[in-house]
Amino acid sequence: MQLGFVSAILPELSLTDVAGVAKSSGYSCVEVMCWPVSKAERRYAGVTHLDVVDFTQAKADEVNGMMAAMGIAISGLGYYPNPLAPDEAEAGRYVEHLGRVIKAASLLGLTRVNTFIGRDWTKSVDENWSRFCSTWKPLVKLAEDHGVRIGIENCPMLFSKDEWPGGKNLATSPAIWRRMFNEIPSLSLGLNYDPSHMIWQHMDYLQPIREFADRLVHIHAKDVRIDKDKLDQVGILAHPNLYHTPKLPGLGDVNWGQFFSVLTDVGYRGPVCVEVEDRAYEGSLELRIESLKQSAAYLRQFVVG
């Protein structure tokens, strides 16, 4: 396996500087954010460490040369919008840019692009299904044609009461993953698996690793703490932000020894990237870099290489 981190936590740094942080902090790879150059619409979004608009082979060669000189690999390209947004013009812009990210990955010689399926949160899963099919079958075909696998993160994308309970991402549970993969059998569609989202949904985060081993494209290492006293007051039907807190690996409820034990059992040998969303470390750039160092020191007991 390769230990890395998601570059979204360092929005003010250039890609060269991000690679420098990776090298000095004990990482071997980085998931590089590829949002269109714009203002962020939410936390951890809108980060552009690689601008894929008008991306060429010459630019790809330049990026690869710089990363090679730093001794840091790119685990994959990341872009996490809502391709099934209720406003179809908005969704169309997201889909168009996701196509650019897939093509850029191919130019870079990469095989992974990470994103969300998306969802119209005002509608049920069944009501979203036809748009899922019409949007994602062409995207998966594009990825197939470019030798790229798409890793879908399993985050429900719930940030406000208006989005509860649907969220902005269909791909949140094994039942839905089975339906997705039956609909689109291509192995170019898989998972960017994050155990923390299973924890706060009160789901087993180990069994899916076994069942969906052939669909594991990329792994996010993020922890989460369920605050039982708060949960006892509001219940599981309350908005999740009222009873759970994202944390650095080792500071929450994920049993990382068991997690990596099962990952190795199923033969996963790809990247595992720390995703920092722990507000306790967001006060400054220095603190965020320290959070990456702390996470690397903790996870190195499980990740060799």
C-alpha positions as CSV (number, residue, x, y, z in Angstrom):
1,M,0.0,0.0,0.0
2,Q,0.9,3.6,-0.4
3,L,0.2,6.2,2.3
4,G,-0.9,9.6,1.2
5,F,-3.2,12.5,2.0
6,V,-6.0,14.4,0.3
7,S,-4.6,17.8,-0.9
8,A,-7.8,19.7,-0.1
9,I,-6.5,20.4,3.4
10,L,-3.8,22.6,2.0
11,P,-5.7,25.0,-0.4
12,E,-3.2,27.9,-0.1
13,L,-0.2,25.9,-1.3
14,S,0.9,25.1,-4.8
15,L,1.1,21.5,-6.0
16,T,4.9,21.7,-5.6
17,D,4.6,22.8,-2.0
18,V,1.9,20.1,-1.3
19,A,4.4,17.5,-2.6
20,G,7.0,19.1,-0.3
21,V,4.7,18.7,2.7
22,A,4.1,15.1,1.7
23,K,7.8,14.3,1.5
24,S,8.6,16.0,4.8
25,S,5.7,14.4,6.6
26,G,6.3,10.8,5.7
27,Y,3.9,10.2,2.8
28,S,4.6,8.6,-0.5
29,C,1.6,10.0,-2.5
30,V,-1.1,12.7,-2.7
31,E,-4.7,12.7,-4.0
32,V,-4.7,15.9,-6.0
33,M,-7.7,18.2,-6.1
34,C,-8.9,19.3,-9.5
35,W,-11.8,21.6,-9.0
36,P,-12.4,24.4,-11.6
37,V,-10.7,27.6,-10.6
38,S,-13.5,29.3,-8.6
39,K,-14.7,30.2,-5.1
40,A,-15.4,27.2,-2.9
41,E,-19.0,26.5,-2.3
42,R,-18.4,24.5,0.9
43,R,-15.5,23.4,3.1
44,Y,-12.8,21.3,1.4
45,A,-14.3,22.1,-2.1
46,G,-13.1,24.4,-4.8
47,V,-9.5,23.5,-4.3
48,T,-7.4,23.5,-7.5
49,H,-4.0,22.0,-7.2
50,L,-4.2,20.9,-10.8
51,D,-6.1,22.9,-13.4
52,V,-7.3,20.4,-15.9
53,V,-8.9,23.0,-18.2
54,D,-7.0,23.0,-21.5
55,F,-4.7,20.3,-20.0
56,T,-2.2,18.9,-22.5
57,Q,0.4,16.2,-22.7
58,A,3.1,18.8,-22.3
59,K,1.5,20.0,-19.0
60,A,1.1,16.4,-17.9
61,D,4.8,15.7,-18.5
62,E,5.7,18.9,-16.6
63,V,3.6,17.8,-13.6
64,N,5.0,14.2,-13.7
65,G,8.5,15.5,-13.9
66,M,8.0,17.8,-10.8
67,M,6.4,15.0,-8.8
68,A,9.1,12.5,-9.7
69,A,11.8,15.0,-8.7
70,M,10.0,15.4,-5.3
71,G,9.7,11.6,-5.0
72,I,6.0,11.8,-4.5
73,A,3.3,9.9,-6.5
74,I,-0.2,11.1,-7.4
75,S,-2.6,8.5,-6.0
76,G,-5.4,9.9,-8.1
77,L,-7.2,13.0,-9.1
78,G,-10.1,14.2,-7.0
79,Y,-13.2,16.3,-7.9
80,Y,-16.3,16.0,-5.7
81,P,-19.3,17.9,-7.0
82,N,-23.0,16.8,-7.4
83,P,-23.4,15.4,-10.9
84,L,-27.1,14.7,-10.3
85,A,-27.9,18.2,-8.9
86,P,-31.6,19.2,-9.3
87,D,-30.6,22.0,-11.6
88,E,-29.7,20.1,-14.8
89,A,-27.6,22.9,-16.2
90,E,-25.5,23.0,-13.0
91,A,-25.2,19.2,-13.1
92,G,-24.1,19.4,-16.7
93,R,-21.2,21.7,-15.8
94,Y,-20.1,19.2,-13.1
95,V,-20.3,16.3,-15.6
96,E,-18.4,18.2,-18.2
97,H,-15.5,19.0,-15.8
98,L,-15.5,15.4,-14.5
99,G,-14.8,14.4,-18.1
100,R,-11.9,16.7,-18.2
101,V,-10.5,15.2,-15.0
102,I,-10.8,11.7,-16.4
103,K,-8.9,12.7,-19.6
104,A,-6.3,14.6,-17.5
105,A,-5.7,11.4,-15.4
106,S,-5.1,9.5,-18.6
107,L,-2.6,12.1,-19.9
108,L,-0.7,11.8,-16.5
109,G,-0.6,8.0,-16.8
110,L,-2.9,7.7,-13.8
111,T,-5.6,5.1,-13.3
112,R,-7.8,6.6,-10.6
113,V,-10.3,9.5,-10.4
114,N,-12.3,10.0,-7.2
115,T,-15.7,11.7,-7.0
116,F,-19.3,11.4,-5.9
117,I,-22.3,9.9,-7.8
118,G,-24.4,12.9,-6.7
119,R,-28.1,13.0,-6.0
120,D,-31.2,15.1,-6.2
121,W,-31.7,15.2,-2.5
122,T,-35.4,16.1,-2.9
123,K,-36.1,12.7,-4.4
124,S,-35.9,9.1,-3.4
125,V,-33.2,6.7,-4.6
126,D,-35.7,5.2,-7.1
127,E,-36.6,8.6,-8.4
128,N,-32.9,9.4,-9.0
129,W,-32.2,6.2,-10.8
130,S,-32.9,7.1,-14.4
131,R,-30.6,10.1,-14.1
132,F,-28.0,8.0,-12.5
133,C,-28.1,5.7,-15.5
134,S,-28.2,8.4,-18.1
135,T,-25.4,10.4,-16.5
136,W,-23.0,7.6,-15.3
137,K,-23.1,5.1,-18.1
138,P,-21.4,7.6,-20.5
139,L,-18.9,8.7,-17.8
140,V,-17.9,5.1,-17.0
141,K,-17.5,4.4,-20.7
142,L,-15.3,7.5,-21.0
143,A,-13.2,6.2,-18.1
144,E,-13.0,2.8,-19.6
145,D,-11.8,4.2,-22.9
146,H,-9.0,6.1,-21.1
147,G,-7.9,3.3,-18.8
148,V,-9.2,5.0,-15.7
149,R,-11.2,3.7,-12.7
150,I,-13.6,6.0,-11.0
151,G,-13.7,5.7,-7.2
152,I,-17.0,6.9,-5.6
153,E,-16.7,8.0,-2.1
154,N,-19.4,6.7,0.2
155,C,-20.1,10.0,2.0
156,P,-23.9,10.9,2.2
157,M,-23.0,14.6,1.7
158,L,-25.3,16.0,4.4
159,F,-24.4,19.6,5.4
160,S,-27.7,21.3,6.1
161,K,-31.1,20.5,7.4
162,D,-32.5,21.1,3.9
163,E,-30.5,18.1,2.6
164,W,-31.7,15.7,5.3
165,P,-32.3,12.9,4.9
166,G,-31.4,12.4,1.2
167,G,-28.0,14.0,1.0
168,K,-26.2,14.8,-2.2
169,N,-24.7,11.4,-3.0
170,L,-26.5,8.2,-3.8
171,A,-23.7,5.8,-3.1
172,T,-23.9,5.5,0.7
173,S,-24.7,1.9,1.4
174,P,-23.9,-1.7,0.3
175,A,-27.5,-2.1,-0.9
176,I,-27.1,0.8,-3.3
177,W,-23.6,-0.2,-4.4
178,R,-24.9,-3.6,-5.4
179,R,-27.7,-2.0,-7.4
180,M,-25.2,0.4,-9.0
181,F,-22.7,-2.3,-10.0
182,N,-25.5,-4.5,-11.3
183,E,-26.6,-1.6,-13.5
184,I,-23.0,-0.7,-14.6
185,P,-20.9,-3.9,-14.3
186,S,-17.7,-2.3,-15.6
187,L,-14.8,-2.4,-13.1
188,S,-14.1,1.2,-14.2
189,L,-16.8,2.1,-11.6
190,G,-15.8,1.4,-8.0
191,L,-15.4,2.8,-4.5
192,N,-13.2,5.4,-2.8
193,Y,-13.9,3.7,0.5
194,D,-14.0,5.7,3.7
195,P,-14.8,3.7,6.9
196,S,-15.8,6.8,8.9
197,H,-19.0,7.3,7.0
198,M,-20.1,3.8,7.9
199,I,-19.4,4.4,11.6
200,W,-21.8,7.4,12.0
201,Q,-24.4,5.6,9.9
202,H,-24.2,2.7,12.4
203,M,-23.0,0.2,9.8
204,D,-20.4,-2.5,9.6
205,Y,-17.3,-1.0,8.0
206,L,-15.3,-4.3,7.6
207,Q,-17.8,-6.6,5.8
208,P,-18.1,-4.3,2.7
209,I,-14.3,-4.5,2.2
210,R,-14.7,-8.3,1.7
211,E,-17.8,-8.1,-0.5
212,F,-16.6,-5.3,-2.7
213,A,-12.9,-6.1,-2.8
214,D,-12.8,-6.0,-6.6
215,R,-14.4,-2.5,-6.5
216,L,-11.9,-0.9,-4.1
217,V,-10.3,1.8,-6.3
218,H,-8.9,4.1,-3.5
219,I,-9.2,4.4,0.3
220,H,-9.7,7.4,2.4
221,A,-8.4,7.3,6.0
222,K,-10.6,9.5,8.1
223,D,-11.8,8.8,11.6
224,V,-15.0,9.8,13.4
225,R,-16.2,10.0,16.9
226,I,-19.9,9.3,17.8
227,D,-20.8,11.4,20.9
228,K,-23.0,8.9,22.7
229,D,-24.3,11.5,25.1
230,K,-25.5,13.7,22.3
231,L,-26.9,10.8,20.3
232,D,-28.9,9.8,23.4
233,Q,-30.4,13.2,23.5
234,V,-31.3,13.6,19.8
235,G,-31.5,10.1,18.4
236,I,-30.5,8.7,15.0
237,L,-33.2,10.6,13.1
238,A,-31.5,13.9,14.0
239,H,-29.1,15.5,11.6
240,P,-25.8,13.6,11.9
241,N,-23.7,16.8,12.7
242,L,-25.6,16.9,16.0
243,Y,-24.0,13.7,17.3
244,H,-20.8,12.9,15.4
245,T,-17.4,14.6,14.9
246,P,-14.8,13.9,12.2
247,K,-11.4,13.2,13.7
248,L,-7.8,12.3,12.7
249,P,-7.0,8.6,12.3
250,G,-6.6,7.1,15.8
251,L,-8.8,9.7,17.5
252,G,-12.2,8.3,16.8
253,D,-14.1,5.0,16.7
254,V,-12.5,3.2,13.7
255,N,-10.4,0.2,14.7
256,W,-7.6,0.8,12.3
257,G,-5.8,-2.5,13.1
258,Q,-8.9,-4.5,12.1
259,F,-9.4,-2.2,9.1
260,F,-6.0,-2.8,7.6
261,S,-6.0,-6.4,8.6
262,V,-9.1,-6.9,6.4
263,L,-7.7,-4.7,3.6
264,T,-4.6,-6.9,3.4
265,D,-6.7,-10.1,3.6
266,V,-8.6,-9.1,0.5
267,G,-5.4,-8.2,-1.4
268,Y,-5.8,-4.4,-1.5
269,R,-2.4,-2.9,-2.4
270,G,-3.4,0.6,-3.5
271,P,-3.3,4.0,-2.0
272,V,-4.7,5.0,1.4
273,C,-5.0,8.7,1.7
274,V,-5.6,10.6,5.0
275,E,-8.6,13.0,4.7
276,V,-8.3,15.7,7.3
277,E,-11.6,17.2,8.4
278,D,-10.8,17.5,12.1
279,R,-11.8,21.1,13.1
280,A,-9.5,20.9,16.1
281,Y,-6.6,21.2,13.6
282,E,-8.0,23.8,11.2
283,G,-6.8,27.0,13.0
284,S,-3.7,27.6,10.9
285,L,-1.6,26.1,8.1
286,E,0.9,25.0,10.6
287,L,-1.7,23.1,12.6
288,R,-3.0,21.4,9.4
289,I,0.5,20.3,8.5
290,E,1.0,19.0,12.0
291,S,-2.2,17.0,11.6
292,L,-0.8,15.4,8.5
293,K,2.4,14.5,10.3
294,Q,0.5,13.1,13.3
295,S,-1.7,11.0,11.0
296,A,1.3,9.6,9.1
297,A,3.0,8.7,12.3
298,Y,0.0,6.8,13.6
299,L,-0.9,5.0,10.3
300,R,2.7,3.9,9.6
301,Q,2.3,1.1,12.1
302,F,-0.2,-0.4,9.6
303,V,1.1,0.7,6.2
304,V,4.5,-0.6,5.0
305,G,6.0,1.0,1.9
